[in-house]
Amino acid sequence: MWRAAHSHAPPPAADLPQRKHSMVSVDNAVADVASATKKFFKRVLPIMLVMLVCNQLNRSNIGYAQDHLQADVGIGAAAYGFGAGLFFIAYAIFELPSNVMMEKYGAKVWLTRIMISWGAVSFLMAFVQNETMFYVLRFLLGAAEAGFFPAVIFYFARWVPAGQRGKATAVFIAGSSVAAAISGPVAGSLLSLQGALGLRGWQWLFGFEGALSVVVGMAVFFVLDARIQDAKWLSPAEKDALSGAIADEDAQHSKAGNGKLNRWKMLLNPQILLLCGIYFSVQLSIYANTFWLPSIIKQIPGTTDLTVGFLSSIPWVCAVFAMYFAAKLQDKARSKKPLLVAALLVAAVGTFAAAVASPVMALVFLAVAAMGFKSASPLFWTIPQSGLHPLVLAPAIAIINSLGNLGGFVAPFGFGIIKEQTGSVIPGLFALAAASTIAAGLVYFLKERRSGGDAVVNSANPSAKAAEAASQPVAARA
């Protein structure tokens, strides 16, 4: 009786100050991590968004230059579509090697290299003289840009605690719509410089946007910090707390994996391939609109290069608002799958309606479609990012991103062939609607980690269960 009572007795009074001090230290560390993360969102994330704008400008500018390239260089619809798509062939080939090099040299150095090289190649597009040169430069642009998205995600993983990493990724992806909205007016303004200094408008377009990326890339090397301890904008306490939080997450992941995790087997997991298929469909819609939306808008009577640029921004502006509200719903939803299905179906309905509408109404319905397929992208990435084991997170994202981005080859090339054969892109819009509908059905088979639920990766590997535990954010396991 005495022993039982004694076991429930309060701790000695001498221990209370030590316990109180420990609790205060933990509270201070939590506050420092929160403060450091907030500073990251204010200081570093805007830099990433500027890089993303440059990325979007150089990736999509040929959509606005299409008619000019046909008139001045003789690049027809099929050749244009093939060249636009070659970018993604190179992107898929070099994505994983680029990711490996990024892990070797660090995200800061590799992001700088990516920006400067893609800017240089884009600048050379101003001197295109024939189809062959067009194909070569588009392929080189894809090779230069490969690894950009995984490098950004890897950088987030080294700076942002797991509980806030999804938010950082969502903001970054949402920035792509802002970048797309900006690209139209910028392209229209540059094309309007036709004849200035003896250059054609499309030469101004490629030359200016390419040079801009080179300059920004150089600046990034000096303003982006490679390690947390290098950040002068963080206090010593914030550096130690944030480094400790990231190290603790890494340690828990490594302990759960026991060093036996075969990341190549996980990359061949059917769930990874399913994710690739769904993302492929999303990219079909995104890049069909990126490269062919200006051509569709030009069917509206009375449009010029400048008005086409501004009108092309409408779907992307609508997408920004849709992504904002989707993010609000996402924060409250236990499962992201219903939201992803809804977004894909909205894309399908909007694209189908655009195919049967007048040019003006087609723009309205393509805005609806953009609200769907652009919202689908951040919803999609929450699933692999939260469910994949950290040992395969970067290469798995590279695989999903590169294979999914092959939709960026199929869409513009397919549209080019369709337009050259039929004189219209309407059959292509029907195909996009069907692809989004099929993707919505595939989401049903996707495994999703919920709070206390299953992880995306369920491998036959003996350490798969450990990988599941390790893949969950620290906050979710606490």
DRENMAR-21316 format. One record per atom (N, C-alpha, C): residue in three letters; x, y, z. Coordinates in steps of 0.1 Angstrom, whole numbers, plus 5000, padded with zeros to 4 digits. Layout:
# DRENMAR-21316
ALAXYZ...
END
This chain:
# DRENMAR-21316
MET500849885000MET500050005000MET500950135000TRP501950125009TRP502850245009TRP503550264996ARG503950144990ARG504750154977ARG503850214966ALA502550174966ALA501650224955ALA501450374957ALA501250414969ALA500950554972ALA502150634969HIS503350574972HIS504550654970HIS504850674955SER504350574947SER504650584932SER503850694926HIS502750734932HIS501950844927HIS502250974933ALA503250984942ALA503551104949ALA504051214939PRO503851334942PRO504351444933PRO505951444933PRO506551494923PRO508051504923PRO508551584934PRO509751554938PRO510351644949PRO510351784945ALA510251874955ALA510252014952ALA511552064945ALA512651994948ALA513952034942ALA513952014927ASP513151924922ASP513051894908ASP512251994900LEU511352064907LEU510452154900LEU511052274892PRO512052334898PRO512752444890PRO513352394877GLN513952274878GLN514652214866GLN513552184856ARG512452124860ARG511352094850ARG510752214844LYS510652314852LYS510052444847LYS511052504837HIS512352504840HIS513352554831HIS513252484818SER513152344818SER513052264806SER511852304798MET510752324804MET509552354797MET509652494790VAL510352584797VAL510552724792VAL511452714780SER512452624780SER513452604769SER512752554757VAL511852454759VAL511052394748VAL510152504742ASP509452574750ASP508552684745ASP509352784737ASN510552824742ASN511352914735ASN511852864721ALA512152734721ALA512652674708ALA511452664698VAL510252634703VAL509152634694VAL508852774689ALA508952874697ALA508753014693ALA509853054683ASP511053014685ASP512153044676ASP511952984662VAL511452854662VAL511252784649VAL510152854642ALA509052894649ALA507952964643ALA508353104637SER509253174645SER509753304640SER510653284628ALA511453184628ALA512453164617ALA511653124604THR510653044606THR509853004595THR509053124589LYS508553204597LYS507853324593LYS508753414585LYS510053434589LYS510953514582LYS511353444569PHE511353314568PHE511653244555PHE510553274545PHE509353274550PHE508153304541PHE508253444536LYS508753534544LYS508753684540LYS509953714531ARG511153644534ARG512353684527ARG512753594515VAL512653464517VAL513153364507VAL512053324497LEU510853304502LEU509753264493LEU509553364481PRO509553494484PRO509453594473PRO510553574462ILE511753544467ILE512853524457ILE512553404448MET511953294454MET511553174447MET510553214436LEU509553304440LEU508553344432LEU509053424420VAL510053504422VAL510653584411VAL511253484401MET511953384406MET512553284398MET511453214390LEU510353184396LEU509253114390LEU508653204378VAL508553334380VAL508053424370VAL509053414358CYS510353414360CYS511253404349CYS511153274342ASN510953164350ASN510753034345ASN509553034335GLN508453084340GLN507253084332GLN507353174319LEU508053284320LEU508253374309LEU509053294298ASN510053234301ASN510953164292ASN510353034286ARG509552974295ARG508952844290ARG507752864281SER507052974282SER505752994275SER505853094264ASN506953174263ASN506953284254ASN506653244239ILE507053124235ILE506853084221ILE505353084218GLY504453064228GLY503053064225GLY502553194219TYR503153304223TYR502853434218TYR503553474205ALA504653404203ALA505453424191ALA505153334179GLN504153244181GLN503953134172GLN503653194158ASP502753284156ASP502353334143ASP503553414137HIS504353484145HIS505453554140HIS506553464135LEU506753354142LEU507753254138LEU507353184125GLN506053164123GLN505553104111GLN505753204099ALA505553324102ALA505653424091ALA507053454087ASP507953464097ASP509353514095ASP510353394093VAL510053284099VAL510953174099VAL510453054091GLY509153044089GLY508452934082GLY508152814091ILE508052834104ILE507752724113ILE506152704114GLY505652594108GLY504252574107GLY503652524121ALA502352494121ALA501752444133ALA502252314139ALA502552214130ALA503052094135ALA504452104140ALA505252184132ALA506652204136ALA506752284149TYR505852374151TYR505752454163TYR505352364175GLY504352284173GLY503952194184GLY505052094188PHE505752044178PHE506851944180PHE507952014188GLY508352134184GLY509352214190GLY508952244204ALA507752294206ALA507252324220ALA507352204229GLY506952084223GLY507051964231GLY508351904234LEU509351934225LEU510751884227LEU511351934240PHE510852044244PHE511352094257PHE511151994268PHE509951924268PHE509651834279PHE510251694277ILE510651664265ILE511451544263ILE512751554270ALA513451664267ALA514751694274ALA514551704289TYR513451774293TYR513151794307TYR513051654314ALA512351554308ALA512151424314ALA513551354314ILE514351364303ILE515551294303ILE516551334313PHE516651464315PHE517651524324PHE517151564338GLU515951534341GLU515351574354GLU516051494365LEU516151364364LEU516751284375LEU518251304376PRO519051314365PRO520451344366PRO520651484372SER519851574369SER519951714374SER519651704389ASN518751624393ASN518451614408ASN519551554415VAL520251454409VAL521451394416VAL522551494417MET522751584407MET523751684408MET523451794418MET522151814419MET521651914429MET521951864443GLU521751734446GLU522151684459GLU523651694462LYS524451684451LYS525851694453LYS526351834455TYR525851924447TYR526352064448TYR525552154457GLY524352114461GLY523452204469GLY522452274460ALA521352304466ALA520252374459ALA520552514454LYS521352584463LYS521652724459LYS522452724446VAL523552654446VAL524452654434VAL523652604422TRP522852494424TRP522252434412TRP521052514407LEU520352584416LEU519352674411LEU519952794403THR521052844408THR521752944400THR522152904386ARG522752784386ARG523152724373ARG521952704364ILE520852654369ILE519652634361ILE519152764355MET519052864363MET518552994358MET519453054347ILE520753064350ILE521653124340ILE521653054327SER521652914328SER521752834315SER520452844308TRP519252844314TRP518052854307TRP517852994301GLY518353094308GLY518253234303GLY519153244290ALA520353184291ALA521253194279ALA520653134267VAL520053014269VAL519452944257VAL518253014252SER517453074261SER516253144257SER516653274249PHE517753334253PHE518253454246PHE518653414232LEU519253294230LEU519653254217LEU518453224208MET517253204214MET516053184206MET515753304197ALA516353424201ALA516053544193ALA516753534179PHE517653434177PHE518453424165PHE518053304157VAL516853244160VAL516353124153VAL516153154138GLN516653064129GLN516553094115GLN515852984107ASN515652864114ASN514952754107ASN514452654117GLU513652554112GLU513052454121GLU514052374129THR515252334123THR516252264130THR516752334142MET517152464140MET517652544150MET516652564161PHE515352574157PHE514252584167PHE514152464176TYR514252344169TYR514152214177TYR515352204186VAL516552234182VAL517752214190VAL517652304202LEU517252434201LEU517252524212LEU516152494222ARG514952444217ARG513952404226ARG514352284234PHE515052194228PHE515552074235PHE516552114246LEU517452204242LEU518552254251LEU517852334263LEU516752404260LEU516052484270LEU515452384281GLY514952274276GLY514352174285GLY515452114294ALA516652084287ALA517752024295ALA518252124305ALA518352254301ALA518852354311ALA517952374323GLU516652364320GLU515652394331GLU515352274339ALA515752154335ALA515452024342ALA515952034357GLY515151994366GLY515551994380GLY515152114388PHE514552214381PHE514252344388PHE513252314400PHE512152244396PHE511052224406PHE511552134418PRO512252024415PRO512751934426PRO513752014435ALA514552104428ALA515552174436ALA514852274446VAL513752334442VAL513052424451VAL512452344462ILE511852224459ILE511252144469ILE512252094479PHE513452054474PHE514552014482PHE514952124491TYR515052244486TYR515452364494TYR514452384505PHE513152374502PHE512152384513PHE512352284524ALA512652164520ALA512852054529ALA514052074538ARG515052154534ARG516252194542ARG516052314551TRP514952384549TRP514652514556TRP513352514563VAL512352444559VAL511052464564VAL510652334571PRO510152344584PRO509652224591PRO508552154584ALA508352024586ALA507351954578ALA505952014580GLY505652064591GLY504252114593GLY503952234584GLN504952314580GLN504752424571GLN505152404557ARG505752294554ARG506352264541ARG505252264530GLY504152204533GLY503052194524GLY502552334520LYS502452424530LYS502052564527LYS503052634518ALA504352614520ALA505352674512ALA505252624497THR505052494496THR504852444482THR503652494476ALA502552504483ALA501252554477ALA501352694473VAL502052774481VAL502252914477VAL503152924464PHE504152844464PHE505052844452PHE504352804439ILE503552694440ILE502752644429ILE501752744425ALA501052814435ALA500052914432ALA500753034424GLY502053054427GLY502753164420GLY502853134405SER502753014401SER502852984387SER501653044379SER500553054385SER499353124379SER499553274378VAL500153324388VAL500553474388VAL501553494377ALA502553404376ALA503553424366ALA502953414352ALA501953314350ALA501353304337ALA500553424334ALA499853484344ALA499053604341ALA499953724337ILE501153724343ILE502053834340ILE502653814326SER502953684322SER503653654309SER502853714297GLY501553714297GLY500753764286GLY500953904283PRO500753994293PRO500954144290PRO502454174287VAL503354104294VAL504754124291VAL505154094276ALA504653974272ALA504853924259ALA504254024248GLY502954064251GLY502354154242GLY503054284240SER503554334251SER504254464251SER505554444243LEU506354334245LEU507554314238LEU507354294223LEU506354224220LEU506054204206LEU505654334199SER505154424206SER504754554201SER505954644197LEU507154594201LEU508454664198LEU508954634184GLN508054574176GLN508354534162GLN509054654154GLY510354624150GLY511054724142GLY512054804150ALA511854814164ALA512754894172ALA514154834171LEU515154924169LEU516554894167LEU516754784156GLY515854784147GLY516054694136GLY515654544139LEU515054524151LEU514754384155LEU513254364154ARG512854244152ARG511454204151ARG510954184166GLY509654194167GLY509054184180GLY509354054188TRP509353944180TRP509653814187TRP511153804191GLN511953874184GLN513353884189GLN513553964202TRP512754064203TRP512754144216TRP512254054227LEU511253974224LEU510553884234LEU511553784239PHE512253714230PHE513153614235PHE514453674241GLY514953774235GLY516153834240GLY516053904253PHE514953974255PHE514754044268PHE514553944279GLU513553854277GLU513253754288GLU514453664291GLY515253624281GLY516353544283GLY517453614292ALA517653744288ALA518653824295ALA518253844309LEU516953864311LEU516353884325LEU516653764334SER516553644329SER516753524337SER518253514340VAL519153554331VAL520553544334VAL520953644346VAL520353764345VAL520653864355VAL520053814369VAL518853764369VAL518253724381VAL518953604387GLY519453514378GLY520253394382GLY521453434389MET522153534384MET523353584391MET523053644404ALA521953714405ALA521553784417ALA521253674428VAL520553574423VAL520153464433VAL521353404440PHE522453394434PHE523653334440PHE524053414452PHE523853544452PHE524253634463PHE523153654473VAL521953644470VAL520853664480VAL520253544486LEU520553424480LEU520053304485LEU521053234494ASP520753194506ASP521653134515ASP521652974513ALA522852914513ALA522952774511ALA522452694523ARG522852744536ARG522552674548ARG521852764558ILE521152704567ILE520452784577ILE521452874585GLN522652814588GLN523652884596GLN524253004589ASP524053004575ASP524553114568ASP523653234567ALA522453224572ALA521353324571ALA521653434581LYS522053554576LYS522353664586LYS521053734590TRP519853694584TRP518653754588TRP517953674598LEU518553564603LEU518053494615LEU518953514627SER518353524638SER519153534651SER519753404654PRO520853404662PRO521553274666PRO520553174672ALA519653224680ALA518653134686ALA517753074675GLU517353154666GLU516453104655GLU517153004646LYS518453034643LYS519252934635LYS519352804642ASP519752804655ASP519852674663ASP518552604664ALA517452674666ALA516152604668ALA515652544655LEU515852624644LEU515352574631LEU516252454626SER517552474628SER518452364624SER518152234632GLY517952254645GLY517552144654GLY516252074650ALA515252154646ALA514052094642ALA514152014629ILE514852064619ILE515151994607ILE515951864610ALA516951874618ALA517851764621ALA517051654629ASP516151694638ASP515351604645ASP514451524635GLU513851594626GLU513051524616GLU513851424608ASP515051464603ASP515951374596ASP516251254604ALA516551274617ALA517051164625ALA515851064627GLN514651114629GLN513551024631GLN513250954618HIS513351014607HIS513150944594HIS514250834592SER515450874595SER516550774593SER516450654603LYS516050684615LYS515850574625LYS514650484620ALA513550544615ALA512450464611ALA512850374599GLY513650434590GLY514050354578GLY515050244581ASN515850254592ASN516850154596ASN517850134586GLY517950224576GLY519050214566GLY518750104556LYS517650044556LYS517349924547LYS516349964536LEU515950084535LEU514950124526LEU515550124511ASN514950054503ASN515350044489ASN514550154481ARG515150264479ARG514450374473ARG514050354458TRP514850264451TRP514550234437TRP513350154436LYS513150054446LYS511949974446LYS510650064448MET510850164457MET509750254460MET509450344448LEU510450374440LEU510150464429LEU509350384418LEU509450244418LEU508750164409LEU507350124415ASN507050174427ASN505850134433ASN504650174424PRO503550094423PRO502450134414PRO501850264418GLN501850294431GLN501250424435GLN502050544429ILE503350534428ILE504150634422ILE503750644407LEU503650534401LEU503250534386LEU501850594385LEU500950564394LEU499650624394LEU499650774395LEU500550824404LEU500750964406LEU501251024393CYS502150964386CYS502651004374CYS501551024363GLY500650924363GLY499550934353GLY498551044356ILE498251074368ILE497351184372ILE498051314369TYR499251324372TYR499951454370TYR500151474355PHE500351364347PHE500451374333PHE499151444327SER498051404332SER496751464327SER496651614331VAL497051644343VAL497051784347VAL497951864338GLN499151814335GLN500051884327GLN499551894312LEU498851804307LEU498251814294LEU497451934293SER496551964303SER495652074303SER496452204304ILE497452204313ILE498252324316ILE498952374304TYR499652274297TYR500552314286TYR499752324273ALA498652264271ALA497852294259ALA497352434260ASN496952484272ASN496552624273ASN497752714272THR498852674278THR500052764278THR500452794264PHE500552694255PHE501052714242PHE500052744231TRP498752714234TRP497752734223TRP496652834227LEU496652884239LEU495652984243LEU495753104235PRO496953164233PRO497053284224PRO496453264210SER496653144205SER496153114191SER494653104191ILE494053054202ILE492553044203ILE492053184205ILE492653274213ILE492153404215ILE492253494202LYS493253464194LYS493453544182LYS492253524172GLN491353424175GLN490253404166GLN489153504170ILE489253574181ILE488353684184ILE488553804175PRO487653854168PRO487853954158PRO488354084165GLY489354144158GLY489854274162GLY491054274172THR491554154175THR492654144185THR493954174179THR494854224187THR496254254183THR497154174192ASP498454184190ASP499454124199ASP499254164213LEU499054294215LEU498954354229LEU497654304235THR496554314228THR495254264234THR495254114236VAL495854034228VAL495953894230VAL496753864243GLY497853944245GLY498653924257GLY497753944270PHE497054054269PHE496254084281PHE495053994283LEU494353954272LEU493253864273LEU493753724278SER494953684274SER495553554278SER495753544293SER495853664299SER496053654314SER494753624322ILE493553644315ILE492353624322ILE492153484329PRO492353374321PRO492253244327PRO493153224339TRP494453284338TRP495353264349TRP495053344361VAL494453464359VAL494053544370VAL492853474378CYS491953424370CYS490853344376CYS491453224384ALA492453164378ALA493053044385ALA493653084398VAL494253204400VAL494853244412VAL493753244423PHE492653304420PHE491553314430PHE491053174434ALA490853084423ALA490452954426ALA491352874434MET492652894432MET493652824440MET493652874455TYR493352994456TYR493253054470TYR492152984478PHE490952974472PHE489852914479PHE490052764480ALA490652704470ALA490952564471ALA491852534483ALA492852624485ALA493752604496ALA493052624510LYS492052714510LYS491252724523LYS490552594526LEU489952544515LEU489152414517LEU490152304520GLN491352304515GLN492352204517GLN492752194531ASP492852314538ASP493352314552ASP492252254561LYS491052254557LYS489952194565LYS489652054562ALA490152004551ALA489751874546ALA490651764552ARG490051654557ARG490951544561ARG491451474550SER490751464539SER491151394527SER491251494515LYS492351494507LYS492451584496LYS491851524483LYS491551394483LYS491051324471LYS489751384466PRO488751404474PRO487451464468PRO487751604462LEU488551684468LEU488851814462LEU489651804449LEU490551704448LEU491251684436LEU490351634425VAL489451544428VAL488451494418VAL487651614413ALA487151694423ALA486251814419ALA487051904409ALA488351934413ALA489052024404ALA489251964390LEU489551834389LEU489751774376LEU488451774368LEU487251754375LEU486051754368LEU485651894363VAL485951994371VAL485752134367VAL486552164354ALA487852114354ALA488652134342ALA488052064330ALA487551944332ALA486951874321ALA485751944315VAL484851984324VAL483552054320VAL483952184312GLY484852264318GLY485252394312GLY485852374298THR486752274297THR487352244284THR486352204274PHE485452114278PHE484452064268PHE483552174264ALA483152264273ALA482252374269ALA483052474260ALA484352494262ALA485052574253ALA485152524239ALA485152394238ALA485252334224ALA483952354216VAL482852374222VAL481552394215VAL481052534215ALA481852634221ALA481452774222ALA482052864212SER481552984211SER482153084202SER483453124208PRO484353194200PRO485653234205PRO485553314218VAL484653404219VAL484553484231VAL484153404243MET483153314241MET482653234252MET483753124255ALA484453084245ALA485552984247ALA486553034257LEU486853164256LEU487753224266LEU487253214280VAL485953244281VAL485253234294VAL485353094300PHE485052994291PHE485052854296PHE486452804299LEU487452854291LEU488852814294LEU489252874307ALA488752994311ALA489053044324ALA488452954335VAL487252894333VAL486752804342VAL487552674343ALA488052624331ALA488952514330ALA490252534338ALA490752654336ALA492052694343ALA491852694358MET490652734363MET490452734377MET490452584382GLY490052494374GLY490052354377GLY491452294377PHE492152294365PHE493452224364PHE494552294372LYS494452424374LYS495552484382LYS495352464397SER494052454401SER493852414415SER494152274418ALA494052184407ALA494452044409ALA495952024412SER496752114407SER498252094409SER498652104423PRO498352204431PRO498752204445PRO498052094453LEU496852074450LEU496051964457LEU496851834455PHE497251814443PHE497951684439PHE499251674447TRP500051774448TRP501351764454TRP501351744469THR500251774475THR500151744490THR500251594493ILE499751514483ILE499751374486ILE501051304486PRO501851324475PRO503251264476PRO504151324486GLN504051454488GLN504951524497GLN504751484511SER503551454515SER503251414529SER503451264531GLY503251184520GLY503251044522GLY504550964518LEU505451034511LEU506650964506LEU507750974517HIS508550864518HIS509650864527HIS510750964522PRO511451034532PRO512351134528PRO513551084520LEU513850954522LEU514950894514LEU514750894499VAL513450894495VAL513050894481VAL512251014477LEU512151114486LEU511251224483LEU511751304471ALA513051344471ALA513551424460ALA513551344447PRO514051224447PRO514051154434PRO512651114430ALA511751084439ALA510351054436ALA509651164430ILE509851284435ILE509251404430ILE509851434416ALA511151404414ALA511751424401ALA511051324391ILE510851204395ILE510251104386ILE508851144382ILE508051184392ILE506651224390ILE506651354381ASN507451444384ASN507451574377ASN507951554363SER508951464361SER509551454347SER508551374338LEU508051254344LEU507151174336LEU505851244334GLY505351314344GLY504151384343GLY504251504333ASN505451564333ASN505651674323ASN505751634309LEU505751504306LEU505651454292LEU504351494286GLY503351524295GLY502151584290GLY502351714283GLY503451784287GLY503851904280GLY504351884266PHE504751764263PHE505151724249PHE503951684241VAL503151594247VAL501951544240VAL500951644236ALA500651744246ALA499651844244ALA499951934232PRO501152004232PRO501352104221PRO501652034208PHE502351914208PHE502551844196PHE501251794190GLY500451734199GLY499151684194GLY498251794189PHE498251904195PHE497452014191PHE497952064177GLY499352064176GLY499852114163GLY499452024151ILE499551894153ILE499151804143ILE497651814140ILE496851824150ILE495351844148ILE495051964141LYS495752074144LYS495452204137LYS495952204123GLU497052134120GLU497552134107GLU496652044098GLN496051934104GLN495251844096GLN493851894095THR493351964105THR491952004105THR491652154104GLY492752234107GLY492552374107GLY491952424120SER491752344130SER491152374142SER491752294154VAL491652354166VAL492152284178VAL490952224186ILE489752234181ILE488652184188ILE488652034191PRO489151944182PRO489251804186PRO490251784198GLY491251874198GLY492251864210GLY491551904223LEU490651994223LEU489952034235LEU489051924240PHE488451844231PHE487651734235PHE488551624241ALA489751604236ALA490651504241ALA491151554255LEU491351684257LEU491751724271LEU490651704281ALA489451724277ALA488251704286ALA488151554290ALA488451464280ALA488451324283ALA489551284293ALA490751344291ALA491851314299ALA491651354313SER491051474315SER490751514329SER489751434336THR488751384328THR487751294334THR488351164338ILE489251104330ILE489850984333ILE490750994345ALA491451104346ALA492351134358ALA491551144371ALA490351204370ALA489451214381ALA489051074386GLY488850984377GLY488550844381GLY489750774387LEU490950804382LEU492150734387LEU492450784402VAL491950894406VAL492250944419VAL491550844429TYR490550784425TYR489850684434TYR490850574439PHE491750534430PHE492650424433PHE493950474441LEU494050604443LEU495150664449LEU495150644465LYS496150594470LYS496250584485LYS496750714490GLU496150754502GLU496450884507GLU496650874522ARG497750934527ARG497950944541ARG497051044547ARG496151004557ARG495351094564ARG495951104578SER495251184587SER495751194600SER495551054607GLY496650994610GLY496650864617GLY496250754607GLY496350784593GLY495950684584GLY497150624576ASP496850574564ASP497850514556ASP498750614549ALA499850564545ALA500750644537ALA500550614522VAL501050704514VAL500950674500VAL501750554496VAL502950544501VAL503850434497VAL503650314506ASN503150204501ASN502950074507ASN503649974500SER504849954503SER505649864495SER505749724501ALA506149624493ALA506449494498ALA507749494506ASN508549604505ASN509749604512ASN509549584527PRO510449514534PRO510249484548PRO510149614556SER510849714552SER510849834560SER509749934556ALA508749894548ALA507749984543ALA506950044554LYS506649964565LYS505850024576LYS506650124583ALA507950104584ALA508750204591ALA508850324582ALA508850304569ALA508850414560ALA507650504561GLU506450434563GLU505250504565GLU505350594577ALA505850544588ALA505950624600ALA506850744598ALA507950714591ALA508950814589ALA508450924580SER507550894571SER507150984561SER506151084567GLN505651064578GLN504651154584GLN505351264591PRO504751384590PRO505351504596PRO505551484611VAL506451544618VAL506751524632VAL505451564640ALA504851674636ALA503651724643ALA502551614643ALA502451544632ALA501351444631ALA501651324640ARG502951294643ARG503251184651ARG503351214666ALA503351344669ALA503551384683ALA502351354691
END
